[in-house]
């Protein structure tokens, strides 16, 4: 049987016999990653249209474990960035001296609000699935107080930023 030349840019295909047995399963392309690819294929099979598939895929990505992990990293990373940037420029803001203070305080309170949300989710997880969840007063009151403070602090930060906007030179 004559050998057929393949183009140089041809890639191995999942399940092909040419790459099997060349090392680890990832290097051999013998099987796709089971969790994510299997779930996406399942979503594809259950979807009637492309719009339905896109909607279900977005729900899987953003509401599943991947979306939850990204949300947690973003919700904790953003306030930490507030705190770090505010601390770095605490005595060295050329526009308005209150802006770094605003960043540090806002970062701390956003971080506290995020930690409270994680604590509430942990508390909610320990309850039975059969009973309806009643939010404890501690979480409601603390969340309300921190939310009101952050709203007022946001307005104060906007005033602090807008009052100092004319002091910056175009050369800087």
N, C-alpha and C positions, 0 to 999 in steps of 0.2 A: 504494500500500500504506500503510495507516495505521500511524502510529508507536505502538508499545506502550510505555506508561510503566513504568519499572522502579522498584521500591522504592528509597528512598534508601540503605538499608543493604546493598544487594546488592554483593557483591564480585566483581571479575573472576576468571575461572577460567583455569587454565593451558590454553593452546592456543586460547583464545577469540580471535575475530578483532577484537573491539571495541577491544582494547588494543594490538594489534600495530602496530608502526611509530610508537610514540609516544616513542621515545628508546632508551635502553639496554635490553637484554634483561631486566634485573632490573626495570626500571620497567614494561616492557610485558607481563610475565607470559607471554611467548610460550613459554618453555621452563623447566622446573623445574631447579634446580641438579643437574647430572648425577651427581656422585659419591654424595652421601649419599642423595638421594631414589631414585636408580637402585638403589643397594645395598639400601635398605629394601624397594623393590618386588620386587627379586629374592629377598630373604628371605621376603617374603609369598607369592610364587608357589611357592617350594620347600617351604613349611611346610604340613603336612597339617591341623593344628588351630591354634586360637588359643594354646593352651599351648605348642605347638611354636614358633609364631611369636614369642611372648614370650621363650622360652628362647634362640632364635637371635638375636633382636634384642639382648637383654642381652649375649650373647657378643660380638656385633659392637661394641656400644658400649663395654663394659668391657675387652675383650681386644684391640680394634683400636687404630688410631692415636689415636683420641680418648681412649680409656681410658688409653693409655700416656702421652699428653701430660698428662692430669689427674693421673695417679699421680706423674709426675716433678715437676710443679709442687708438688703437695702434699708429696712427700717432701723436697723442698728447702726449701719455704716454712715448714714446721713447725719444723725445727731452727733456721732463721734467726729465726723468731719467738721461740723459746726464748732464743737468744743476745741478741736485742734487748731483750726484756722483762727478762731477768736482768741485763743491763748497765744498764738504766735504773734499776732498783731495787736496785743492788748495795749501796749504803750506806743504803738507806731502806726496809727491810722491817720493818713494825711487829710482825710475828708471830714470825719466826725469821730470824736473820741468815744462815743457811745455805741458805735457799730460793733466793735469786738465784744463789748460787754453784752450787747443784745445777742450775739452769736453764742456766747458761752452759756448764758442763762437759757436761751431757747433750746440749745442742744441738750442741756441737762434735763429740762422738763420733758422734751420729746422722748428722751431715753427713758425717763421714769414712766411715761405713758406707755411706751412699748413694753417695758418690763411688766407693768401692770396687766397689759393685754395678754402677755405670755403666761403670767401667773393665773389669770382667769381661765384661759384655755386649758391649762394644766388642771385647775380645779374642776372645770366642766368635764374633762376626760374621765375623772375618777367616779363620776356619778353613773347610776344605772341608765341604760339606754331607754328603758320603758317609761321612766318618769319625765315629766316636762321640766325643763330647766328654768329655775327661778334665780335670777341674778341677785347675788347677795348685796345687801345695802352698802357694805364696805366698798365693793367695786363700783357701785353706782355713784356714791358720793365722791369718792376719790377721783373717778373718771370725770365727773361733772366739774369738780373744782379745778383739776388740771386743764381740762378743756377750756373753761372760762378764762383761766389765767393765760393760756397760750393764745387765745383769741385777742385778749387785751394787749398782751405782749407783742403780738403781730402788728397791731395798730400802732403801738408805741415805736416799734422798729421801723415801720413805714414813715412815721413822722420824723424819726431821727435820721433816716436816710435822705428824705426829701429836703429837710432843713439844711443839710450840708451839701446839697448837690451843686450849688453855685460857687463853692470854694475851691473846686478842683481846676487846675490849669490845664489847658489843652495840650501842653508839652509833656505832661506826665502820663 
